[in-house]
């Protein structure tokens, strides 16, 4: 096996919280219909890997996809170790900054309300165009131009900041985690080199759930 290791996610374990059944076959739009068919298994898999409460409502397929991405983002916070000095106190907030994805930021604000990771309450901040990420622990890069991606990633390199994206371009530019659709599911790939450069330690459990890990020995 080469140095880019592909790890297939395990099947959902028994006892995972079931997702409401998909609607009967009909003529849904291509993208929407695909998500409706795929999200039940996708969310069941996420719940099997990291036990979490299922979303309270079954809304539009796009909203379901946002819920799953938000769930991944706040779960990442509990499986990453930041270097000493990243938090002023043991109970300081863990800040997730979202750039170029207002809908995801809104969903994430709802998802993390009242939640914490390793004793740190989770907070979300939306990044305005042209604004620097500032002190943060996780930076999500959404629909941004290449120049903006490069600027934000360069700013993040000077901090111990986990960078997450959902585009091949951002991942190629140095994002540490990237959402991908593989085997009809929303999954994620991990690049270990930029994470190590930021002195971040990603747990083996999270790596075992990744679709692909770059830089694994």
N, C-alpha and C positions, 0 to 999 in steps of 0.2 A: 504494500500500500504506500502511495506517495505521501508527501508531507501535508497535503490537503486532505484531511480525513473526513469522510462522510459518515455521519452517525444517524441512522434511521430512528425515529421516535418510536418508543414501544407502544403497543396497543393499549387502549384504555382499560384500566383495571375494573373489576367488578365493584359495584357500589358507587360508581361515579354518578354525580347528579345528572339525571336525564334532561335533555333539552326537549322542549315542546315539539311535537311531530310537525314535519314540514307540511304545507298545504297540499291538497290533491293536485295531480298533474294538470297543467293548463298552459296557456300561451304567455308566460312571463317574458319580460325582456331578457335578452341573452345574459347580460352581466348580473342582473338582479336574480334571475332564476337560478343561475349557477351558485350564487352565494347562499340562496335559500336552501339548496340541496346540500351544500358543503358545510355550512356553519354548524349544524347539529353535531357531526362527528368531530369537527374542529374544536368546539368548545368542550365537548366531553373529554377529548384528549388533554386539553389544557387543565381541566379540573382533575383529571387522573394524575397528572404530573405534579400539580401544585394545588392542593385542596383549596377551594374558594367558593364563595356563595354565588350561585347562578344569578344572572341578571333577572330583575323582577318582571320585566316586560319583554314580549316579543314584538319588536317594532320593525321598521323597514330594514331590508337586507343591509343597506349601507350603514345604518345605525348599529346593527349587530356586529359588523366588521370593526367599527370604531370601539365597541365594547370589548372585543377580544384584544385589539391592540392596546387599549388602556389597561386591561388586565395584565397583559404581558409586561407593560412598562412598570407598573407598580410592583409586580412580582420580581422583576429584575433587581429592584432595590434591595430585596432581602437576600440575594444570592451573589452580591458583589461586596468585596471588602475594600474600603477606601484607606489610603495611608494615614498614618498618625498626623494629626493637625488639621484634618479635613472638616472636623466639627469642633466648634468652640467648647461645647459641653456634651455630656453623655446623652442629654435629651434635646440637643439642638435639632431643628427641622432638617429634613432631607429634601432639598429643593430640586424639582423637575421643571426644566425650562423647555417650552415648546415653541419652535419657530416654523412659520409657514404652514400651520395646520390648526386653524382656529376651532374647527369642529372637533378634532381630537382633543384639544386642550379643554374644551367645554365638557366633553365626556370624561376626561381624566379628572377634572375637578370634582365631578360627582362621584367617581369611582374611589378616589382616595380620601374622601371626607371621613374623618374619624379613624383613619388607618395609620399604622406606623410600620416601620421596618427596623428591626433590631433596636427598638427603643426610641427611634427618631420619627416624630410625626411627619407625615408626607405633606408637602405643599407644592402647588403648581403655579408657574408664572408664564404668561404669554409674552413672547419676545416681539417687539415692534420692528418694522423694517428699518435696517440700519443700526439697530441697537446692539451693543455688545452683550454677550450672555452674562457677564459679571460672575460673581461667586455662585456656583451651582454644583450639583452632584451628577445630574443626568441632563443631557441636552438631546432633545428630539429634533431632527432635521426633516421638515416636510417638503412641500412643493416650493423650491427655491431655485433661483438662477445659479449657474455654476460659480459666478463670482462671489455671490453671497455664501454659498456652501464653503468655498475655499476660505473666506474671511472667518466664518464661524468656527470651522475646524482648526484654523491656525490659532484662534483665540482660545479654544478649548485645550490645545496642546500645552499651554502654559499652566494648566490647572489639572488636578486629578478629577477629570470629568468623564463620565461614561457617555459616549456619543452613540445615538441610535438613529437609524434612518429607514426609509422604505423605498429607496431607489438605488439602482446599480451604480449610477454616477457618484452619489454620495459615498457609497461603500468603496468604490475605486479610489476616491480622494482621501480615504482614511477613516471613515466611520467604523466604529468597533463592532456594532451589531446592526444587522440589516434584516428587515422583514421581507420574506419572499413567499410566493405561492408555489408549493411543490406537493405532488401527489394529492392534488385537490384540497390542500389545507394551507392555512396561513401558518408559516413556520419562521424560523430565524436562523441566520448564519452569524458566526462569530469570527472576528480577526484578532488573534492573540497578540500580534506584534504591537499594534497601536495601544492596546490595553496595557501591555507590559511597560511601554514607554511612558504611560501616565501613572504607573505604579498602582494599577488596579488589579486585584486578584478576583477572578471569576471562578465560582465554585465548580467542582467536578460535576455536581448534580445538574447544574445549569448547562454545562458543556455537553453532558450526556443527552440532554433534551434538544440540543441544537441539530438542525438539519445538516449543517456543514461547519467544520472548524478549520480555519486557516492557521497554519503555523504550529499545529499539534505535532509532537514528536512520536 
